């Protein structure tokens, strides 16, 4: 592959072929079908961090808090809360007359069970526990009042209670059926209840008329697991799905021309980076990591691959994130200086740079090809290694089996840099297989103890600057989310965090 500053000369082109329109498939009245890229493999809230998990499971479960379409925090299973005893205790008043889908009552016992489980041995098996380890324990005050006893302040806790590990689960059901059964047969208090899960195929939910927020307007929500973008687009055009969540930018014009679908593009928290192996290979050297960063032309990638649907980033967060520092600028694209830095670091010509990435991500495949071209221009020998998403996310990365670089995209659903930075950079975390930096650990731990927003923001900005100085990753871009939505879908407002909630959605 010969290098050029244009991506075309790097040996790939953006897909623009228009797929043929297909005869409309028959969709059941009152049923919406959503295509997501990944089957999470478990529907237990403590087992996943994936957006595709939440886009489905957000309809099965409720948290104590929730976020509206405007992303503002609002009551859910808790109707109110107050901070007591110098912020060491948070008291939640719980919503009454709420039932789980199996008829089990929601009450203080359910809240205590949920967090005892999350913070206990079962929680250790999943990636969510560290998000909630500021909680010492939950105490029952009465049937509809609980106190969260805090080990330390947690300024992001109320937001974290709105999703993922904070979703409330049924004590009796799990105690009787077991955790393994619950993984595959989830029960919550949300607007839709579980009907059927066929791994690698689909998840079927049906309306729960007794939901405390009112009966949903749809009869069913079907989530299909379709990892290939072309297949999602074809199924959307054929009328066999209503929402396609994976639209590569090169296929956006295809959807725009479709007579039965609309292209929706929203700015959200999703950021994309090439994380770097600081333990092995040439990327052990911080100057080599900086050279690789300077060798990648982000603007060219955004223009050619994303068709302008994104912005370059200087740290692994979007401009919507609390903790973002507008004054922090990415290292400039400078191939000449990057070559000089490699020479000064005595990096042999032809040194290996392997890029591991999710094989189902058509957009990032093109980005990886572009990055490989830039690395080749430095005299290095790049290679691309695609993986099945569960293999990359649950084995290659957490077990430190990556090459010199790996693909990392992150939704940052709390819109707070803590939720990203702690999981990415604190030692011992699943997404940090290589580093144990005392300074970074201390900064990350300190900001978690502070409620003063101005002081905390300064620390988070210091974290971002330190990560940039250490070149722990090549921050690439904040990517717009592009979806295809059937014109028969009404009242669907795509949330910035992509955690779909279908209470008020209808289909024609």
JOHUZI-V497205 format. One record per residue. OMEGA is omega as a letter, one per 20 degrees, with the letter a starting at -180 (999 if undefined). BURIAL is b if it has 16 or more other ideal C-beta (glycine too) atoms within 10 Angstrom, else e. D_LAST is the distance of its C-alpha to the last C-alpha in Angstrom with 2 decimals. Layout:
# JOHUZI-V497205
OMEGA|BURIAL|D_LAST  OMEGA|BURIAL|D_LAST
This chain:
# JOHUZI-V497205
a|e|49.58  a|e|51.28  r|b|50.51  r|e|49.43  r|e|47.86  a|e|44.99  r|b|42.50  a|e|42.66  r|e|46.30  r|b|45.48  r|e|44.32  r|b|40.55  r|e|37.91  a|b|34.36  r|e|31.95  a|e|30.42  r|e|29.76  r|e|26.46  r|b|24.84  r|e|24.03  a|e|20.49  r|e|19.50  a|e|17.66  r|e|14.02  a|e|13.97  r|e|11.99  r|b|9.84  r|e|9.87  r|e|7.25  r|e|7.69  r|e|9.51  a|b|9.90  a|b|12.85  r|b|15.34  r|b|18.47  a|b|21.66  a|b|25.11  r|b|27.29  a|b|27.54  r|b|29.55  r|b|31.38  r|b|31.58  r|b|29.29  a|b|32.26  a|b|32.00  a|b|35.59  a|b|35.14  r|b|32.95  a|b|32.71  r|b|29.93  r|b|26.82  r|b|24.73  a|b|26.13  a|b|25.10  r|b|21.57  a|b|21.02  r|b|23.83  r|b|23.07  r|b|20.49  a|b|23.23  r|b|26.04  r|b|27.14  r|b|30.23  r|b|32.69  r|b|31.24  r|b|27.96  r|b|26.83  r|e|24.28  r|e|22.13  r|e|25.39  r|e|27.26  a|e|29.53  r|e|30.89  r|e|30.00  r|e|30.88  r|b|29.03  r|b|31.09  a|b|34.06  r|e|34.09  r|e|37.11  r|b|39.82  r|e|43.29  a|e|45.88  r|e|49.24  r|e|52.67  r|e|52.64  a|e|49.14  a|e|50.26  r|e|48.07  a|b|44.46  r|b|43.58  r|b|40.01  a|b|39.03  r|b|36.32  a|b|33.38  r|e|34.29  r|e|32.51  r|b|30.35  r|e|29.97  a|b|29.37  r|b|26.98  r|e|30.11  r|e|31.27  a|b|33.90  r|e|34.52  a|b|34.03  a|b|37.33  r|b|40.09  r|e|41.08  r|b|37.71  r|b|38.11  r|b|41.67  a|b|40.84  a|b|38.09  r|b|40.51  a|e|43.55  a|b|41.67  a|b|40.38  a|b|43.89  a|e|45.68  a|e|46.30  r|b|42.72  r|b|41.60  a|e|44.23  a|e|42.39  a|b|39.42  a|b|39.06  a|b|37.99  a|b|41.26  r|b|42.92  a|b|40.19  a|b|41.31  r|e|45.03  a|b|45.98  r|b|45.39  r|e|48.52  r|e|47.11  r|b|44.99  r|e|46.94  r|e|45.71  r|e|46.93  a|e|45.36  a|e|42.31  r|b|40.00  r|b|42.03  r|b|42.81  r|b|45.04  r|b|44.51  a|e|48.06  r|b|48.11  a|e|50.50  r|e|49.95  r|b|47.77  a|b|44.26  a|b|42.69  a|b|39.36  a|b|39.05  r|b|36.65  a|b|34.17  r|b|34.81  a|b|34.08  a|b|30.42  r|b|29.75  a|b|31.02  a|b|34.39  r|b|34.06  a|b|31.22  a|b|32.61  a|b|33.18  a|b|34.39  a|b|38.20  a|b|38.77  a|b|36.11  r|b|37.53  a|e|41.09  a|e|40.58  a|e|38.42  a|e|39.74  a|e|38.41  r|e|37.75  r|e|35.51  r|b|33.65  a|b|33.06  a|e|31.02  a|e|29.64  r|b|28.75  r|b|28.58  r|b|27.82  a|b|26.75  a|b|23.39  r|b|19.95  a|b|19.28  a|b|22.00  r|b|23.29  a|e|22.76  r|e|24.05  r|b|25.49  a|e|26.65  r|e|28.74  a|e|27.96  a|e|24.79  r|b|22.17  a|b|21.67  r|b|19.40  r|b|18.72  a|b|17.38  r|b|16.87  a|b|20.26  a|e|20.06  a|b|23.59  a|b|22.98  r|b|25.32  a|b|22.75  a|e|20.52  r|e|17.99  a|b|14.99  r|b|11.52  r|b|10.43  a|e|12.33  r|b|13.46  r|b|14.27  r|b|15.92  r|b|18.31  a|b|19.87  a|b|23.26  a|b|23.58  a|b|26.67  a|e|26.75  a|b|25.08  r|b|25.08  r|b|23.30  a|b|20.54  r|b|20.11  r|b|20.30  r|b|17.71  r|b|15.28  a|b|16.14  a|e|15.83  a|b|12.26  r|b|13.87  a|b|13.35  r|b|10.96  r|b|13.94  a|b|17.39  a|b|20.08  r|b|22.98  r|b|23.14  a|b|26.83  r|b|27.75  r|b|29.01  a|b|25.62  r|b|23.88  r|e|24.54  a|b|22.86  r|b|19.52  a|e|20.13  a|e|20.61  a|b|17.50  a|e|15.35  a|e|12.07  r|b|13.10  r|e|14.90  r|b|18.19  r|b|18.75  a|e|22.43  r|e|23.79  a|b|27.34  a|b|28.01  a|b|30.95  r|b|31.04  a|b|34.50  r|b|36.12  r|b|39.81  r|b|42.38  a|b|44.22  r|b|47.87  a|b|50.20  a|b|53.09  a|e|55.05  r|e|55.62  a|b|56.03  a|b|56.73  r|b|54.09  a|e|56.44  a|b|58.03  r|e|56.30  r|e|57.62  r|b|56.07  r|b|52.73  r|b|53.13  r|b|54.13  r|b|50.99  a|b|48.92  a|b|50.74  a|b|50.30  r|b|46.50  a|b|45.16  a|b|41.94  r|e|41.28  r|b|41.54  r|b|39.13  a|b|36.54  a|e|36.91  a|b|36.95  a|b|34.65  a|b|32.22  r|b|32.31  a|e|33.17  r|b|30.30  r|b|32.79  r|b|36.05  r|b|39.34  r|b|40.35  r|b|43.81  a|b|42.92  r|b|40.25  r|b|37.94  r|b|35.74  r|e|36.75  a|b|34.34  r|b|36.54  a|b|39.16  r|b|42.36  a|b|41.60  a|b|44.74  a|e|44.15  r|e|47.85  a|e|47.59  r|e|47.31  r|b|46.77  a|b|49.80  r|e|50.01  a|b|49.61  a|e|53.24  a|b|53.98  r|e|57.71  r|e|58.10  r|b|56.01  r|b|58.44  a|e|61.38  r|b|60.04  r|b|59.66  r|e|63.22  r|e|64.52  r|e|62.84  r|e|64.62  a|b|61.47  r|e|62.53  r|e|60.94  r|e|58.42  a|b|57.47  r|e|54.33  r|b|51.03  r|b|48.28  r|b|44.69  a|b|42.49  r|b|38.72  a|b|35.42  a|b|35.20  a|b|31.41  a|b|31.28  a|b|31.41  a|b|31.87  r|b|34.71  r|b|36.33  r|b|36.93  r|b|38.17  r|b|40.50  r|b|41.81  r|b|42.53  r|b|44.29  r|b|46.30  r|b|47.42  r|b|48.61  r|b|50.45  r|b|52.05  r|b|53.34  a|b|55.20  r|e|57.05  a|b|55.11  a|e|53.66  r|b|49.95  a|e|47.87  a|e|44.21  r|b|43.26  r|b|39.60  r|b|38.70  a|e|35.90  a|b|34.36  r|e|35.56  r|e|39.02  a|b|39.30  a|b|37.97  a|e|39.69  a|e|42.88  a|b|43.89  a|b|43.41  a|b|44.42  r|e|47.35  a|e|48.71  a|e|48.36  r|b|46.96  a|b|48.74  a|b|49.80  r|b|46.25  a|b|42.82  r|b|39.27  r|b|37.88  a|b|34.56  a|b|33.89  a|b|31.09  a|b|33.43  r|b|30.72  a|b|33.17  r|b|33.83  a|b|37.46  r|b|39.88  a|b|41.42  r|b|38.48  a|b|39.05  a|b|42.79  a|b|43.98  a|b|42.11  a|b|43.14  r|b|46.75  a|b|48.25  r|e|50.54  a|e|49.41  a|b|45.68  a|b|43.55  r|b|42.64  a|b|46.26  a|b|48.21  a|b|51.19  r|b|52.24  a|e|54.23  a|b|55.04  a|e|56.79  a|e|56.16  r|b|52.44  a|b|52.26  r|e|54.14  a|b|51.95  r|b|48.74  a|e|50.23  a|e|51.65  r|b|48.45  a|b|46.85  a|e|49.51  r|b|49.00  r|e|46.86  a|e|48.31  a|e|45.53  r|e|47.93  a|e|50.30  r|b|47.60  r|b|45.98  r|e|49.40  r|b|49.81  r|b|46.42  r|b|47.32  r|b|50.63  a|b|48.86  r|b|46.87  a|e|50.09  r|b|51.95  r|b|49.33  r|b|49.44  r|e|53.24  r|b|53.26  r|b|50.67  a|b|48.90  r|b|45.98  r|b|45.00  a|b|42.24  a|b|40.00  r|b|36.92  a|b|34.10  r|b|31.06  r|b|27.82  a|b|24.71  a|b|22.58  r|b|19.11  a|b|16.52  r|b|12.89  a|b|9.99  r|e|8.60  a|e|4.92  a|b|6.62  r|e|7.66  r|e|11.14  r|b|12.52  a|e|16.19  r|b|18.18  a|b|21.41  a|b|24.71  r|b|25.82  r|b|22.73  a|b|22.69  r|b|18.96  a|b|18.04  a|b|14.54  a|b|15.44  a|b|13.31  r|b|10.34  r|e|6.80  a|b|3.76  999|e|0.00
